[in-house]
Amino acid sequence: MLNFIFTLAGLLIIGGAFIGFLAPPFIANKRFRETEKAWQASGTGEPPSPPGRVGLTLTSAILIGLGGICVMTMNGAVYYAEPGYNYLVQYPTGTQIGETTPGYHFKWWGSAIPFKKFITVRASEKLDKSVSASIPSIEARFTDAVVAAVDVTARFQLPTAHDKFLVMAIAYRTQENLEMSTLIPVLREVVRNSARTMTAQDYIAGKGGEFENAILDQLRYGTYILDITEMRPEGKAKIADAETDRVIDQSQMVRYEVKKMIDPETNEIMRKPTALADYGISVTQSNVSNVDPEKKFKDMLALQRDAAAQASVKKQEAKRAEYEKQKIIAEGEASKAQIRVDQEKAQITKLIAAETAKKEAEIALQEARIQKEKEKELAEKVKIAADAEAYRKRKVLEADGALEMKLATIEAVAGKIAQGWAERPVPQTVIVTGGNATDAAQYTGSPDEVKIMLGMMLADMAKNQLSTDLSVPQGARAK
């Protein structure tokens, strides 16, 4: 954009100088010829004088054109530093500086070589043009000699300080040189060295996170120095989880033990430094997107998977059979326990019923005893009350005036009866049958005789039926 602006401005200035030199004389001469034709047609007056030099002189036009050329070349003196880029600026005098701030800067017709502040290197099966550098997948060999194609992406950050960036930029000159000579080789070395720390079986078994951490750790702090020891086990090893006593002969097996060497003085992992640390290039992130082992390993994994699946099926069947067996045993034990529980419930029911009956009998006996005691107390109370009443009556009878009270009572009763007989309706005519008149006459009597007879009857009734003692107690004094 800046080059276009300066070029357009220079062309406009050069065009203006050219027009300023040629256009005014041409216009002036054209007007003179028109004026001359008009004078010749009229035939009067003085003839017009030819015009003088108008417009820019040749010297002025040349100078203005040179100025336009200078403006056109100003795009070589100024450059625009885009955000996200650092620049190595080299002046015509040989001076070099590192520019890390965006905006317009002078280079005075020198060169400004751009470097991205963040460079992304991607290793994958398909090339990716959207990143800074794209390479094929990295082949890595694990400890068990399995070769795999590793797809990995790493992001590098260039130094932000002017002096450190200048040292790096002078060493590599261009970003492409930096990528091809350092970033890509370091990434390949780190990926391959990380693969040597484990077997492909370990990676498949769940150590993928350790593999990715090893790559990022070595990119940042340097590659591990590894100590690889060859081991040949002796003897025979029993097959794990085998129902029989089958064993494996280990005499033909070769194993490799990989250890990270430790510095005895600092007790830290020994590393080989990389050029990244020398030039202040830091690693912001790394990601392993895919690890594709070779075909033979995949076939072996398929066989292992099938064998493991079959073994799993057999184990599941064995577990199912054992479960059925345990289920039958458990159901039998449950039935026995249920019978036992039912019998115990029946026994407990009988025992509770017996204890309840016993308790009820004891309660009834206790209530009977309480009732008996109550009845005894009541009888005693009745007896005491009867004795008291008898005692009272006896005392009353023994008291003064008892006989008079009794006689007065009998007399009052007799009077009431006599009054009743006296007031009763008596028939006027009495007919007596049988016998003679003399016999009938002896049964009749006067009312006084009837009163006497009734009084005797009442006295006798009071004596016999009421058991009234009409005798006067001794010691009773007559009034």
C-alpha positions as CSV (number, residue, x, y, z in Angstrom):
1,M,0.0,0.0,0.0
2,L,2.8,2.4,0.9
3,N,4.6,1.6,-2.3
4,F,1.5,2.4,-4.3
5,I,1.0,5.7,-2.6
6,F,4.5,6.9,-3.2
7,T,4.5,5.7,-6.8
8,L,1.2,7.4,-7.6
9,A,2.4,10.6,-6.0
10,G,5.7,10.6,-8.0
11,L,3.8,9.9,-11.2
12,L,1.5,12.8,-10.5
13,I,4.4,15.2,-9.8
14,I,6.2,14.1,-13.0
15,G,3.0,14.5,-15.1
16,G,2.4,17.9,-13.6
17,A,5.9,19.0,-14.5
18,F,5.5,17.8,-18.1
19,I,2.1,19.4,-18.4
20,G,3.3,22.7,-16.9
21,F,6.1,22.8,-19.4
22,L,4.1,22.0,-22.6
23,A,0.5,23.1,-22.0
24,P,0.9,26.9,-21.4
25,P,2.9,27.7,-24.6
26,F,0.5,25.5,-26.6
27,I,-2.5,27.4,-25.3
28,A,-0.8,30.8,-25.8
29,N,0.1,30.0,-29.4
30,K,-3.4,28.8,-30.1
31,R,-4.9,32.0,-28.9
32,F,-2.3,34.1,-30.9
33,R,-3.3,32.3,-34.1
34,E,-7.0,32.9,-33.4
35,T,-6.3,36.6,-32.7
36,E,-4.2,36.9,-35.9
37,K,-6.9,35.4,-38.1
38,A,-9.4,37.8,-36.6
39,W,-7.1,40.8,-37.4
40,Q,-6.6,39.6,-41.0
41,A,-10.3,39.3,-41.5
42,S,-11.0,42.8,-40.2
43,G,-8.1,44.5,-42.0
44,T,-7.9,47.3,-39.4
45,G,-5.7,48.0,-36.4
46,E,-2.3,46.9,-35.4
47,P,-1.2,43.4,-36.0
48,P,-1.1,41.3,-32.8
49,S,2.4,40.6,-31.3
50,P,3.5,37.0,-30.8
51,P,3.3,35.7,-27.3
52,G,6.3,35.3,-25.1
53,R,7.4,32.2,-23.1
54,V,4.7,31.1,-20.7
55,G,4.5,28.1,-18.2
56,L,7.4,26.3,-16.7
57,T,10.8,26.6,-18.0
58,L,12.7,23.6,-19.0
59,T,14.9,23.8,-15.9
60,S,11.9,24.0,-13.6
61,A,10.1,21.2,-15.3
62,I,13.3,19.0,-15.1
63,L,13.6,19.8,-11.4
64,I,10.0,19.1,-10.7
65,G,10.3,15.8,-12.6
66,L,13.3,14.9,-10.6
67,G,11.3,15.6,-7.4
68,G,8.6,13.3,-8.6
69,I,11.2,10.6,-9.2
70,C,12.4,11.1,-5.7
71,V,8.9,10.7,-4.3
72,M,8.5,7.5,-6.3
73,T,11.7,6.2,-4.8
74,M,10.6,7.2,-1.2
75,N,9.0,3.8,-0.9
76,G,12.5,2.5,-0.5
77,A,13.2,4.9,2.3
78,V,10.2,4.1,4.4
79,Y,8.6,0.8,5.3
80,Y,5.5,-0.2,7.3
81,A,6.1,-2.8,10.1
82,E,3.0,-4.9,10.3
83,P,1.7,-6.2,13.7
84,G,2.8,-9.7,14.4
85,Y,6.1,-9.3,12.6
86,N,9.7,-8.4,13.6
87,Y,12.1,-6.9,11.0
88,L,15.8,-7.1,10.4
89,V,16.6,-3.7,8.9
90,Q,19.9,-3.2,7.1
91,Y,20.9,0.3,6.0
92,P,23.0,1.1,2.8
93,T,25.8,2.0,5.2
94,G,25.9,-1.6,6.5
95,T,24.2,-0.8,9.8
96,Q,21.8,-3.4,11.0
97,I,19.0,-3.1,13.6
98,G,16.1,-5.2,14.8
99,E,12.7,-3.6,14.8
100,T,9.9,-5.3,16.9
101,T,7.4,-2.4,17.1
102,P,4.7,-2.0,14.4
103,G,4.2,1.2,12.4
104,Y,6.1,3.3,9.8
105,H,9.9,3.3,10.0
106,F,12.8,4.6,7.9
107,K,15.1,2.2,6.2
108,W,16.7,4.8,3.8
109,W,16.6,2.5,0.8
110,G,18.0,-0.3,2.8
111,S,16.3,-3.7,3.3
112,A,13.7,-4.8,5.9
113,I,13.5,-8.6,6.2
114,P,10.3,-9.8,8.0
115,F,10.1,-12.5,10.7
116,K,6.9,-13.7,12.2
117,K,6.8,-13.2,15.9
118,F,5.1,-16.6,16.3
119,I,6.1,-19.4,13.9
120,T,4.0,-22.5,13.7
121,V,5.5,-25.7,12.5
122,R,3.2,-28.6,11.7
123,A,4.1,-32.2,10.8
124,S,1.2,-34.0,9.3
125,E,0.3,-36.4,6.5
126,K,-1.2,-33.6,4.5
127,L,0.6,-30.4,3.9
128,D,-1.1,-27.3,5.5
129,K,-0.4,-23.9,3.8
130,S,-2.2,-22.0,6.6
131,V,0.8,-22.4,9.0
132,S,4.3,-21.0,8.7
133,A,6.0,-24.3,8.0
134,S,4.4,-27.6,7.0
135,I,6.3,-30.9,6.8
136,P,5.4,-34.6,6.4
137,S,4.7,-36.7,9.5
138,I,7.7,-37.4,11.6
139,E,8.8,-41.1,11.7
140,A,9.7,-42.1,15.3
141,R,10.9,-45.5,16.5
142,F,9.8,-46.7,19.9
143,T,11.9,-48.8,22.2
144,D,10.3,-52.0,21.0
145,A,11.4,-51.2,17.4
146,V,7.9,-50.2,16.3
147,V,8.0,-47.4,13.8
148,A,5.1,-44.8,13.8
149,A,4.3,-41.7,11.9
150,V,3.7,-38.9,14.4
151,D,1.6,-35.8,13.5
152,V,2.6,-32.9,15.8
153,T,2.3,-29.1,15.8
154,A,4.6,-26.8,17.7
155,R,4.4,-23.0,18.1
156,F,7.6,-21.0,18.6
157,Q,7.9,-17.4,19.8
158,L,10.8,-15.2,18.6
159,P,12.6,-12.9,21.0
160,T,10.8,-9.7,21.8
161,A,13.9,-7.7,22.8
162,H,15.6,-5.8,20.0
163,D,19.1,-7.0,20.8
164,K,18.2,-10.7,21.2
165,F,16.1,-10.6,18.0
166,L,19.0,-8.9,16.1
167,V,21.4,-11.6,17.1
168,M,19.0,-14.3,15.9
169,A,18.0,-12.5,12.7
170,I,21.7,-11.9,11.7
171,A,22.4,-15.6,12.4
172,Y,19.6,-16.9,10.1
173,R,19.0,-13.9,7.8
174,T,15.5,-15.1,6.8
175,Q,12.6,-16.8,8.4
176,E,12.8,-19.7,6.0
177,N,16.4,-20.4,7.0
178,L,15.3,-20.3,10.7
179,E,12.6,-22.8,10.0
180,M,14.6,-25.2,7.9
181,S,17.9,-25.1,9.8
182,T,16.6,-25.0,13.4
183,L,12.9,-25.2,14.2
184,I,12.1,-28.3,12.0
185,P,15.3,-30.3,12.9
186,V,14.8,-29.6,16.7
187,L,11.1,-30.7,16.5
188,R,12.1,-33.9,14.7
189,E,14.9,-34.7,17.2
190,V,12.6,-34.1,20.1
191,V,9.8,-36.3,18.8
192,R,12.2,-39.2,18.0
193,N,13.9,-38.9,21.4
194,S,10.6,-38.9,23.2
195,A,9.6,-42.1,21.4
196,R,12.8,-43.8,22.7
197,T,11.6,-43.3,26.3
198,M,8.7,-45.9,26.0
199,T,7.4,-48.8,23.9
200,A,4.6,-48.6,21.5
201,Q,2.6,-50.9,23.8
202,D,3.1,-48.4,26.6
203,Y,1.8,-45.6,24.4
204,I,-1.2,-47.6,23.4
205,A,-1.7,-48.7,27.0
206,G,-2.2,-45.1,28.2
207,K,1.1,-43.3,28.3
208,G,0.2,-40.9,25.5
209,G,0.1,-38.0,27.9
210,E,3.7,-38.7,29.0
211,F,4.7,-38.8,25.4
212,E,3.2,-35.4,24.7
213,N,4.7,-33.9,27.9
214,A,8.1,-35.3,27.0
215,I,8.0,-33.5,23.6
216,L,7.0,-30.1,25.2
217,D,9.5,-30.5,28.0
218,Q,12.4,-31.2,25.6
219,L,11.4,-28.4,23.3
220,R,11.6,-25.9,26.1
221,Y,14.6,-27.1,28.2
222,G,16.6,-29.4,25.9
223,T,16.6,-33.1,24.8
224,Y,17.0,-35.9,27.3
225,I,20.3,-37.8,27.5
226,L,19.1,-41.4,27.6
227,D,20.8,-44.5,29.0
228,I,19.5,-47.6,27.2
229,T,20.4,-51.0,28.6
230,E,19.8,-54.3,26.9
231,M,18.3,-57.0,29.1
232,R,17.9,-60.7,28.5
233,P,15.7,-62.3,31.2
234,E,16.5,-65.8,32.3
235,G,14.3,-68.7,33.4
236,K,10.6,-69.1,32.8
237,A,7.7,-66.8,33.7
238,K,4.3,-68.1,34.5
239,I,1.4,-66.7,32.3
240,A,-0.6,-64.3,34.3
241,D,-4.3,-65.1,34.9
242,A,-3.8,-68.6,33.5
243,E,-5.8,-71.5,34.9
244,T,-3.0,-74.0,34.1
245,D,0.7,-74.0,35.0
246,R,1.8,-72.9,31.6
247,V,5.0,-70.8,31.4
248,I,7.0,-68.8,28.9
249,D,10.6,-69.4,28.1
250,Q,12.3,-66.0,28.5
251,S,15.8,-67.0,27.3
252,Q,15.1,-65.8,23.7
253,M,13.5,-62.5,24.8
254,V,15.4,-59.2,24.6
255,R,14.2,-56.1,26.5
256,Y,15.5,-52.6,26.6
257,E,15.5,-50.5,29.8
258,V,15.5,-46.8,29.0
259,K,16.4,-44.3,31.8
260,K,16.9,-40.6,31.8
261,M,20.4,-39.8,33.0
262,I,20.6,-37.8,36.2
263,D,23.3,-35.3,37.1
264,P,24.7,-36.5,40.4
265,E,25.5,-33.0,41.5
266,T,22.2,-31.2,40.8
267,N,20.0,-34.4,40.8
268,E,18.3,-33.1,37.7
269,I,17.8,-34.7,34.3
270,M,20.8,-34.3,32.0
271,R,20.0,-32.6,28.7
272,K,21.5,-31.6,25.5
273,P,20.8,-27.9,24.9
274,T,19.2,-26.8,21.6
275,A,19.7,-23.7,19.4
276,L,16.3,-22.5,20.6
277,A,17.7,-21.6,24.1
278,D,20.8,-20.0,22.5
279,Y,18.8,-17.5,20.6
280,G,16.0,-16.9,23.1
281,I,13.3,-18.7,21.1
282,S,10.6,-20.0,23.4
283,V,8.0,-22.7,22.8
284,T,4.5,-21.7,23.7
285,Q,2.7,-25.0,22.9
286,S,3.0,-28.4,21.3
287,N,0.3,-30.9,20.4
288,V,0.4,-34.5,19.2
289,S,-2.6,-35.0,16.9
290,N,-2.0,-38.5,15.8
291,V,0.4,-41.5,16.2
292,D,0.1,-44.0,13.4
293,P,2.1,-47.2,14.0
294,E,3.3,-49.4,11.2
295,K,1.0,-52.1,9.7
296,K,2.7,-55.1,11.4
297,F,2.1,-53.5,14.8
298,K,-1.5,-52.8,13.8
299,D,-2.0,-56.4,12.8
300,M,-0.5,-57.6,16.0
301,L,-2.8,-55.2,17.9
302,A,-5.8,-56.6,16.0
303,L,-4.7,-60.2,17.0
304,Q,-4.2,-59.1,20.6
305,R,-7.6,-57.4,20.5
306,D,-9.3,-60.5,19.1
307,A,-7.5,-62.8,21.6
308,A,-8.4,-60.4,24.5
309,A,-12.0,-60.3,23.3
310,Q,-12.2,-64.1,23.2
311,A,-10.5,-64.3,26.6
312,S,-12.9,-61.7,27.9
313,V,-15.8,-63.7,26.5
314,K,-14.6,-66.8,28.2
315,K,-14.0,-65.0,31.4
316,Q,-17.5,-63.6,31.2
317,E,-18.9,-67.0,30.5
318,A,-17.0,-68.4,33.4
319,K,-18.1,-65.6,35.6
320,R,-21.7,-66.1,34.5
321,A,-21.5,-69.8,35.3
322,E,-20.0,-69.0,38.7
323,Y,-22.6,-66.4,39.2
324,E,-25.3,-68.9,38.4
325,K,-23.8,-71.4,40.8
326,Q,-23.5,-68.8,43.5
327,K,-27.1,-67.7,42.7
328,I,-28.4,-71.3,43.1
329,I,-26.5,-71.7,46.3
330,A,-27.7,-68.3,47.5
331,E,-31.3,-69.1,46.6
332,G,-31.0,-72.4,48.5
333,E,-29.5,-70.6,51.5
334,A,-32.3,-68.0,51.2
335,S,-34.9,-70.8,51.2
336,K,-33.4,-72.4,54.2
337,A,-33.2,-69.1,55.9
338,Q,-36.8,-68.4,55.0
339,I,-37.9,-71.7,56.5
340,R,-35.8,-71.0,59.6
341,V,-37.3,-67.6,59.9
342,D,-40.8,-68.9,59.4
343,Q,-40.3,-71.5,62.1
344,E,-38.7,-69.0,64.4
345,K,-41.6,-66.7,63.7
346,A,-44.1,-69.5,64.7
347,Q,-42.1,-70.3,67.8
348,I,-42.0,-66.6,68.7
349,T,-45.7,-66.3,68.1
350,K,-46.4,-69.3,70.3
351,L,-44.1,-68.0,72.9
352,I,-45.6,-64.6,72.8
353,A,-49.1,-66.1,73.0
354,A,-48.1,-68.2,76.0
355,E,-46.5,-65.3,77.7
356,T,-49.5,-63.2,76.9
357,A,-51.9,-65.8,78.4
358,K,-49.6,-66.1,81.4
359,K,-49.6,-62.3,81.8
360,E,-53.4,-62.2,81.4
361,A,-53.9,-65.0,84.0
362,E,-51.6,-63.2,86.4
363,I,-53.5,-60.0,85.8
364,A,-56.9,-61.8,86.3
365,L,-55.5,-63.4,89.4
366,Q,-54.3,-60.1,90.7
367,E,-57.7,-58.5,89.8
368,A,-59.5,-61.4,91.6
369,R,-57.3,-60.9,94.7
370,I,-58.0,-57.2,94.5
371,Q,-61.8,-57.9,94.1
372,K,-61.6,-60.4,97.0
373,E,-59.9,-57.8,99.2
374,K,-62.5,-55.3,98.1
375,E,-65.3,-57.7,98.9
376,K,-63.7,-58.4,102.3
377,E,-63.5,-54.8,103.0
378,L,-67.1,-54.3,101.8
379,A,-68.3,-57.2,104.0
380,E,-66.4,-55.8,106.9
381,K,-67.9,-52.4,106.2
382,V,-71.4,-54.1,105.9
383,K,-70.8,-56.0,109.1
384,I,-69.6,-52.9,110.8
385,A,-72.6,-51.0,109.6
386,A,-75.0,-53.9,110.7
387,D,-73.3,-54.1,114.0
388,A,-73.6,-50.4,114.3
389,E,-77.2,-50.4,113.4
390,A,-77.9,-53.3,115.8
391,Y,-76.0,-51.5,118.4
392,R,-78.0,-48.4,117.7
393,K,-81.3,-50.2,117.8
394,R,-80.3,-52.0,121.0
395,K,-79.3,-48.8,122.6
396,V,-82.6,-47.2,121.4
397,L,-84.5,-50.0,122.9
398,E,-82.6,-49.7,126.1
399,A,-83.1,-46.1,126.2
400,D,-85.9,-44.4,128.3
401,G,-89.4,-44.4,126.7
402,A,-88.8,-47.2,124.3
403,L,-91.9,-49.1,125.2
404,E,-94.1,-46.1,125.0
405,M,-92.7,-45.4,121.6
406,K,-93.6,-48.9,120.4
407,L,-97.1,-48.8,122.0
408,A,-97.7,-45.4,120.5
409,T,-96.7,-46.7,117.1
410,I,-99.0,-49.8,117.5
411,E,-101.8,-47.7,118.7
412,A,-101.4,-45.3,115.8
413,V,-101.5,-48.2,113.3
414,A,-104.5,-49.7,115.0
415,G,-106.3,-46.4,114.9
416,K,-105.7,-46.1,111.2
417,I,-107.0,-49.6,110.6
418,A,-110.0,-49.0,112.8
419,Q,-110.8,-45.8,111.0
420,G,-110.6,-47.6,107.8
421,W,-113.0,-50.3,109.0
422,A,-115.4,-47.6,110.4
423,E,-115.5,-45.7,107.2
424,R,-115.9,-48.7,105.0
425,P,-119.3,-49.0,103.2
426,V,-121.5,-51.6,105.1
427,P,-124.4,-53.3,103.3
428,Q,-127.8,-52.6,104.8
429,T,-129.1,-56.1,104.4
430,V,-127.1,-59.1,105.4
431,I,-128.3,-62.5,104.2
432,V,-126.9,-65.4,106.2
433,T,-127.4,-68.9,104.7
434,G,-127.2,-72.1,106.5
435,G,-128.0,-72.7,110.2
436,N,-130.6,-71.0,112.1
437,A,-131.1,-67.4,112.9
438,T,-129.7,-68.0,116.4
439,D,-126.4,-69.3,115.0
440,A,-126.2,-66.4,112.6
441,A,-126.8,-63.9,115.3
442,Q,-123.7,-65.1,117.2
443,Y,-121.4,-64.0,114.3
444,T,-122.6,-60.5,114.3
445,G,-121.2,-57.9,116.5
446,S,-121.1,-54.3,117.2
447,P,-118.4,-52.0,115.8
448,D,-116.7,-51.8,119.2
449,E,-116.3,-55.5,119.2
450,V,-114.8,-55.4,115.8
451,K,-112.3,-52.8,117.0
452,I,-111.3,-55.0,119.9
453,M,-110.8,-57.9,117.7
454,L,-108.7,-55.9,115.2
455,G,-106.6,-54.5,117.9
456,M,-105.8,-58.0,119.2
457,M,-105.0,-59.2,115.7
458,L,-102.7,-56.2,115.1
459,A,-101.0,-56.8,118.4
460,D,-100.5,-60.5,117.6
461,M,-99.2,-59.6,114.1
462,A,-96.8,-57.1,115.6
463,K,-95.5,-59.6,118.0
464,N,-95.2,-62.5,115.6
465,Q,-94.4,-61.0,112.3
466,L,-92.5,-57.8,113.3
467,S,-90.8,-59.7,116.2
468,T,-91.4,-56.7,118.3
469,D,-90.2,-57.1,121.8
470,L,-93.0,-55.6,123.9
471,S,-91.3,-56.4,127.2
472,V,-90.0,-53.6,129.2
473,P,-86.2,-53.8,129.7
474,Q,-85.1,-53.9,133.2
475,G,-83.9,-50.7,134.6
476,A,-86.3,-48.7,132.5
477,R,-88.0,-46.2,134.5
478,A,-91.7,-45.4,134.0
479,K,-92.6,-41.9,133.3
